[in-house]
Amino acid sequence: MGFLLFTTAGIAVLLYRHYWANSFLKKVLGRLGSCFTTLGLLGLFWLALRQERVVFLGWRFWLLAWLILAAIWLLKIIRYGVYRVPQIKQEHQMRMNREKYLV
């Protein structure tokens, strides 16, 4: 059930990001939607393998690997949204100020 929620949340975020005018927020929402969709589909695939009792691929170890992957991916997205986006905005503003005098 949780993996299905991840997948639907990811698809909803990917569709919802088109309504934002801010291009930086669109990029963050795109990354977040891709993360949720991919993690949800991987989780559903693991759940199907576990249900079919595939020995090696149905181990609980893969759930732990999935959780570690999810944590790392979400931390990268948060770091991008909190640290990198303000830097990009500042660089964009500086470039616009410089081009104002060149044109």
CYANA upper distance limits for C-alpha pairs under 8 A (distance plus 0.5 A):
  1 MET  CA      5 LEU  CA      6.90
  2 GLY  CA      6 PHE  CA      6.80
  2 GLY  CA     40 GLY  CA      8.49
  3 PHE  CA      7 THR  CA      6.81
  3 PHE  CA     39 LEU  CA      8.05
  3 PHE  CA     40 GLY  CA      5.04
  3 PHE  CA     41 LEU  CA      7.61
  3 PHE  CA     43 GLY  CA      5.94
  3 PHE  CA     44 LEU  CA      6.31
  4 LEU  CA      8 THR  CA      6.72
  4 LEU  CA     40 GLY  CA      6.57
  4 LEU  CA     41 LEU  CA      8.30
  4 LEU  CA     44 LEU  CA      7.52
  5 LEU  CA      9 ALA  CA      6.37
  5 LEU  CA     40 GLY  CA      7.84
  6 PHE  CA     10 GLY  CA      6.56
  6 PHE  CA     36 PHE  CA      5.77
  6 PHE  CA     37 THR  CA      6.78
  6 PHE  CA     39 LEU  CA      7.47
  6 PHE  CA     40 GLY  CA      5.21
  7 THR  CA     11 ILE  CA      6.80
  7 THR  CA     36 PHE  CA      6.43
  7 THR  CA     37 THR  CA      4.91
  7 THR  CA     38 THR  CA      7.79
  7 THR  CA     39 LEU  CA      7.83
  7 THR  CA     40 GLY  CA      4.91
  7 THR  CA     41 LEU  CA      6.77
  8 THR  CA     12 ALA  CA      6.52
  8 THR  CA     37 THR  CA      7.70
  9 ALA  CA     13 VAL  CA      6.57
  9 ALA  CA     33 GLY  CA      7.84
  9 ALA  CA     36 PHE  CA      7.20
  9 ALA  CA     37 THR  CA      7.85
 10 GLY  CA     14 LEU  CA      6.67
 10 GLY  CA     32 LEU  CA      7.64
 10 GLY  CA     33 GLY  CA      4.60
 10 GLY  CA     34 SER  CA      6.79
 10 GLY  CA     35 CYS  CA      7.59
 10 GLY  CA     36 PHE  CA      4.98
 10 GLY  CA     37 THR  CA      4.95
 11 ILE  CA     15 LEU  CA      6.72
 11 ILE  CA     33 GLY  CA      6.78
 11 ILE  CA     36 PHE  CA      8.46
 11 ILE  CA     37 THR  CA      6.77
 12 ALA  CA     16 TYR  CA      6.42
 12 ALA  CA     33 GLY  CA      8.06
 13 VAL  CA     17 ARG  CA      6.52
 13 VAL  CA     29 LEU  CA      6.95
 13 VAL  CA     30 GLY  CA      7.85
 13 VAL  CA     32 LEU  CA      7.94
 13 VAL  CA     33 GLY  CA      5.60
 14 LEU  CA     18 HIS  CA      8.04
 14 LEU  CA     29 LEU  CA      7.35
 14 LEU  CA     30 GLY  CA      6.24
 14 LEU  CA     33 GLY  CA      5.54
 14 LEU  CA     34 SER  CA      7.83
 16 TYR  CA     20 TRP  CA      8.31
 17 ARG  CA     25 LEU  CA      8.37
 17 ARG  CA     26 LYS  CA      5.91
 17 ARG  CA     29 LEU  CA      6.44
 17 ARG  CA     30 GLY  CA      7.33
 18 HIS  CA     26 LYS  CA      7.61
 20 TRP  CA     25 LEU  CA      7.83
 20 TRP  CA     26 LYS  CA      7.03
 21 ALA  CA     26 LYS  CA      8.32
 22 ASN  CA     26 LYS  CA      6.85
 23 SER  CA     27 LYS  CA      6.87
 24 PHE  CA     28 VAL  CA      6.98
 24 PHE  CA     85 VAL  CA      7.17
 25 LEU  CA     29 LEU  CA      6.53
 26 LYS  CA     30 GLY  CA      6.41
 27 LYS  CA     31 ARG  CA      6.70
 28 VAL  CA     32 LEU  CA      6.66
 28 VAL  CA     77 ILE  CA      7.49
 28 VAL  CA     80 TYR  CA      8.15
 28 VAL  CA     81 GLY  CA      6.74
 29 LEU  CA     33 GLY  CA      6.43
 30 GLY  CA     34 SER  CA      6.59
 31 ARG  CA     35 CYS  CA      6.60
 31 ARG  CA     77 ILE  CA      7.34
 32 LEU  CA     36 PHE  CA      6.71
 32 LEU  CA     74 LEU  CA      8.14
 32 LEU  CA     77 ILE  CA      7.35
 33 GLY  CA     37 THR  CA      6.52
 34 SER  CA     38 THR  CA      6.46
 35 CYS  CA     39 LEU  CA      6.50
 35 CYS  CA     70 ALA  CA      8.36
 35 CYS  CA     73 TRP  CA      7.58
 35 CYS  CA     74 LEU  CA      8.10
 36 PHE  CA     40 GLY  CA      6.40
 37 THR  CA     41 LEU  CA      6.66
 38 THR  CA     42 LEU  CA      6.60
 39 LEU  CA     43 GLY  CA      6.51
 39 LEU  CA     66 TRP  CA      8.04
 39 LEU  CA     70 ALA  CA      7.44
 40 GLY  CA     44 LEU  CA      6.65
 41 LEU  CA     45 PHE  CA      6.60
 42 LEU  CA     46 TRP  CA      6.65
 43 GLY  CA     47 LEU  CA      6.55
 43 GLY  CA     63 LEU  CA      8.37
 43 GLY  CA     66 TRP  CA      8.00
 44 LEU  CA     48 ALA  CA      6.65
 45 PHE  CA     49 LEU  CA      6.79
 46 TRP  CA     50 ARG  CA      6.59
 46 TRP  CA     57 LEU  CA      7.74
 46 TRP  CA     58 GLY  CA      6.92
 46 TRP  CA     62 TRP  CA      8.13
 46 TRP  CA     63 LEU  CA      8.35
 47 LEU  CA     51 GLN  CA      6.57
 47 LEU  CA     58 GLY  CA      8.09
 48 ALA  CA     52 GLU  CA      6.71
 49 LEU  CA     53 ARG  CA      6.62
 49 LEU  CA     54 VAL  CA      5.99
 49 LEU  CA     57 LEU  CA      6.96
 49 LEU  CA     58 GLY  CA      5.83
 50 ARG  CA     54 VAL  CA      6.62
 50 ARG  CA     55 VAL  CA      8.48
 50 ARG  CA     57 LEU  CA      7.88
 50 ARG  CA     58 GLY  CA      4.74
 50 ARG  CA     59 TRP  CA      7.80
 51 GLN  CA     58 GLY  CA      8.42
 53 ARG  CA     58 GLY  CA      6.78
 54 VAL  CA     58 GLY  CA      5.84
 55 VAL  CA     59 TRP  CA      7.18
 57 LEU  CA     62 TRP  CA      7.76
 58 GLY  CA     62 TRP  CA      7.79
 59 TRP  CA     63 LEU  CA      8.20
 60 ARG  CA     64 LEU  CA      7.25
 61 PHE  CA     65 ALA  CA      6.76
 62 TRP  CA     66 TRP  CA      6.47
 63 LEU  CA     67 LEU  CA      6.71
 64 LEU  CA     68 ILE  CA      6.75
 65 ALA  CA     69 LEU  CA      6.58
 66 TRP  CA     70 ALA  CA      6.55
 67 LEU  CA     71 ALA  CA      6.65
 68 ILE  CA     72 ILE  CA      6.68
 69 LEU  CA     73 TRP  CA      6.52
 70 ALA  CA     74 LEU  CA      6.51
 71 ALA  CA     75 LEU  CA      6.57
 72 ILE  CA     76 LYS  CA      6.76
 73 TRP  CA     77 ILE  CA      6.88
 74 LEU  CA     78 ILE  CA      6.64
 75 LEU  CA     79 ARG  CA      6.50
 76 LYS  CA     80 TYR  CA      6.60
 77 ILE  CA     81 GLY  CA      6.65
 78 ILE  CA     82 VAL  CA      6.45
 79 ARG  CA     83 TYR  CA      6.09
 79 ARG  CA     84 ARG  CA      7.48
 80 TYR  CA     84 ARG  CA      5.28
 80 TYR  CA     85 VAL  CA      6.71
 81 GLY  CA     85 VAL  CA      5.87
 81 GLY  CA     86 PRO  CA      8.38
 82 VAL  CA     86 PRO  CA      7.56
 83 TYR  CA     87 GLN  CA      7.29
 84 ARG  CA     88 ILE  CA      6.69
 85 VAL  CA     89 LYS  CA      6.62
 86 PRO  CA     90 GLN  CA      6.64
 87 GLN  CA     91 GLU  CA      6.66
 88 ILE  CA     92 HIS  CA      6.54
 89 LYS  CA     93 GLN  CA      6.62
 90 GLN  CA     94 MET  CA      6.67
 91 GLU  CA     95 ARG  CA      6.62
 92 HIS  CA     96 MET  CA      6.65
 93 GLN  CA     97 ASN  CA      6.69
 94 MET  CA     98 ARG  CA      6.72
 95 ARG  CA     99 GLU  CA      6.57
 96 MET  CA    100 LYS  CA      6.52
 97 ASN  CA    101 TYR  CA      7.61
 98 ARG  CA    102 LEU  CA      7.20
 99 GLU  CA    103 VAL  CA      6.64
